[in-house]
Amino acid sequence: MCLLHMKVGEMACIDALNVNSELKKRLNALGFIRDTNICVKNFGLFKSTVQVLINRSFIALRKEEAMLIEVHKI
């Protein structure tokens, strides 16, 4: 499932980043690595953005980026 299908407060584990190489480098630098735990903290209006907690850092992602991150619930 993609990150946008999660509910606020749910924990998940990252399975894959289906993004281009430039975005993948940026996300990896922020801690988005396979088998890393992630928690959805908040959604923007109409789910246009997603705020997540990863490695004790809050990160905001655009809807288009969040749709490309595959996760599974834990």
N, C-alpha and C positions, 0 to 999 in steps of 0.2 A: 504494500500500500504506500501511497505517497504521503509526505508530511502534512499536506492539507486535509487529509481525511482523519487526522487525529483530533481529539477533543482537548480542551484546555485542562492542564494538569496531568495528562497521560504521559507515561514514560515509554520510550521506544529505544531500539537499537538500530543504528544505521547499517543498511545492507549494501547500498550502492549509490554512487553519484553519477547520474546519467547526463553529464554536462560537458561542455567543450573544455579543452585543456587549460585555457586562461582562467576560467571560472573555477575549475577543479583545483588549480594551484592556490587561488585565493581562499577557497573553502577549506582546503587542507591546512593552510596557515592559521585559520581560525579554529581548527580542531575537528572539522568534519571529516572523520576518518572511519573506515569500515569497522564495525563492532564497537563503536563509541556510543555511550548512552546519551540520550537527548530528551528534554522535557519541553513540551509546548506550554508557554506561559500566557500568551495572549494572541488574539487575531485583530487585525485592523478592520476598518469598515468594509463590508462585503468580502472579507478574507483577502484583501488586496496586499496585506503584509502579514507576516507571522513572526512573533517574538519567541525565541527558544532559549533555553538554558543549556549550555554545553560547557563542560570543564569549568564550572563556576563563573562563566561569562554569559551575559545576555547578548544575543545576536538577533538582528532584524533581517528577515529575508523578504524579497519580493515574491509575489504569488508565482511568477514564472520560474523562479529559482526553486521554490519549495516544491513545486510539482515534479521536479526532476530528481528529488531525493527520496529514495526508497527506504522504508523502515519496516520493522515489525515490532509489535507491542511486547513489553516484558512485564 
